[in-house]
Amino acid sequence: MTKDNPYYECGEGWHPIIDKAVAKIRKYHPDVEFLQIKEKFGGLRIYTSYTSPAIEAIIELADEFCEETCEQCGKPGNLRMNGKRSWVKTMCAECAGDEWVDYSFPEPGGQKGESGGS
């Protein structure tokens, strides 16, 4: 990875989101270096040579978009888990196929094992 050409360690579906985030960060901080850009636990991680509130806000917004975008194709997606490896990625149903199952979190107050009783 170089300052002018960061390498993305994720699927191509997220590249347009990352391209926009990198461009916006460089607009305000032209000297920042991108140390690593990758997928981790179904979310986006961008590590830079230094940070600021503006950089953190841009990265957070990009991560929010990635958490709803298939990493492979860029269509709407959600968290899915591969039971064989316990990996978590954000994927659409088409790219996930049969190997990746929905990994949605339960709604607050609706957790399994909760008793409703008296």
C-alpha positions as CSV (number, residue, x, y, z in Angstrom):
1,M,0.0,0.0,0.0
2,T,1.3,3.5,-0.8
3,K,0.0,6.9,0.2
4,D,-1.4,7.5,-3.3
5,N,-2.7,4.0,-3.9
6,P,-4.2,2.3,-0.9
7,Y,-4.8,-1.5,-1.2
8,Y,-8.2,-2.6,-0.1
9,E,-8.3,-6.0,1.8
10,C,-12.0,-6.5,1.0
11,G,-14.4,-7.4,-1.8
12,E,-15.1,-5.1,-4.7
13,G,-18.6,-4.3,-3.6
14,W,-17.2,-1.9,-0.9
15,H,-14.7,-0.2,-3.2
16,P,-17.0,2.7,-4.3
17,I,-17.8,3.4,-0.6
18,I,-14.1,3.3,0.3
19,D,-13.1,5.4,-2.7
20,K,-15.4,8.2,-1.5
21,A,-14.2,8.0,2.1
22,V,-10.5,8.1,1.0
23,A,-11.2,11.1,-1.3
24,K,-13.1,13.0,1.4
25,I,-10.3,12.3,4.0
26,R,-7.6,13.4,1.5
27,K,-9.6,16.6,0.8
28,Y,-9.3,17.7,4.4
29,H,-6.0,15.9,5.3
30,P,-3.9,15.6,2.1
31,D,-0.9,14.2,4.0
32,V,-2.6,11.3,5.8
33,E,-1.3,7.9,5.0
34,F,-3.7,4.9,4.8
35,L,-2.0,2.1,6.7
36,Q,-4.6,-0.6,6.2
37,I,-8.1,-0.8,4.8
38,K,-9.9,-4.1,5.4
39,E,-13.0,-6.0,6.3
40,K,-13.2,-7.3,9.9
41,F,-16.2,-9.0,11.5
42,G,-18.4,-7.8,8.6
43,G,-17.5,-4.2,9.0
44,L,-15.0,-1.8,7.5
45,R,-11.7,-0.9,9.2
46,I,-9.6,2.0,8.0
47,Y,-6.4,2.7,9.8
48,T,-4.6,5.9,9.1
49,S,-1.2,7.5,10.1
50,Y,-3.1,10.0,12.3
51,T,-6.7,10.8,13.1
52,S,-9.0,13.7,13.8
53,P,-12.7,14.1,14.6
54,A,-13.3,14.6,10.8
55,I,-11.4,11.5,9.8
56,E,-13.2,9.5,12.5
57,A,-16.6,10.7,11.3
58,I,-15.9,9.9,7.7
59,I,-14.7,6.4,8.6
60,E,-17.7,5.8,10.8
61,L,-20.1,6.8,8.1
62,A,-18.3,4.6,5.5
63,D,-18.5,1.7,8.0
64,E,-22.3,2.2,8.4
65,F,-22.8,2.1,4.6
66,C,-20.6,-1.1,4.4
67,E,-22.6,-2.8,7.1
68,E,-25.6,-2.7,4.8
69,T,-23.8,-3.4,1.5
70,C,-22.7,-6.7,0.1
71,E,-18.9,-6.8,0.2
72,Q,-18.8,-8.9,-3.0
73,C,-21.2,-7.2,-5.4
74,G,-22.4,-3.9,-3.8
75,K,-26.1,-4.8,-3.5
76,P,-27.9,-4.3,-0.2
77,G,-26.7,-6.9,2.3
78,N,-26.7,-7.9,5.9
79,L,-24.4,-9.7,8.3
80,R,-24.0,-13.4,7.6
81,M,-22.0,-16.2,9.3
82,N,-20.2,-19.1,7.7
83,G,-20.9,-22.0,10.1
84,K,-17.9,-24.0,9.0
85,R,-15.4,-21.3,9.9
86,S,-17.4,-18.9,12.2
87,W,-16.5,-16.0,9.9
88,V,-18.9,-13.0,9.7
89,K,-19.3,-10.9,6.5
90,T,-21.8,-8.6,5.1
91,M,-23.4,-10.2,2.0
92,C,-26.5,-10.3,-0.1
93,A,-28.5,-13.5,-0.3
94,E,-27.3,-14.2,-3.8
95,C,-23.6,-13.9,-3.0
96,A,-24.1,-15.8,0.3
97,G,-25.5,-18.9,-1.2
98,D,-26.1,-21.8,1.1
99,E,-22.8,-21.5,3.1
100,W,-23.6,-18.2,4.8
101,V,-26.6,-17.9,7.1
102,D,-28.3,-14.7,8.4
103,Y,-26.5,-13.4,11.4
104,S,-29.0,-10.7,12.5
105,F,-29.0,-9.6,16.1
106,P,-32.2,-10.0,18.1
107,E,-34.3,-6.9,18.8
108,P,-33.9,-5.4,22.3
109,G,-36.3,-7.1,24.7
110,G,-36.7,-10.1,22.5
111,Q,-33.7,-12.2,23.4
112,K,-34.0,-15.9,23.5
113,G,-34.4,-17.4,26.9
114,E,-36.1,-14.4,28.4
115,S,-39.1,-15.3,30.5
116,G,-42.2,-13.2,30.4
117,G,-43.6,-14.4,33.5
118,S,-44.7,-13.9,36.9
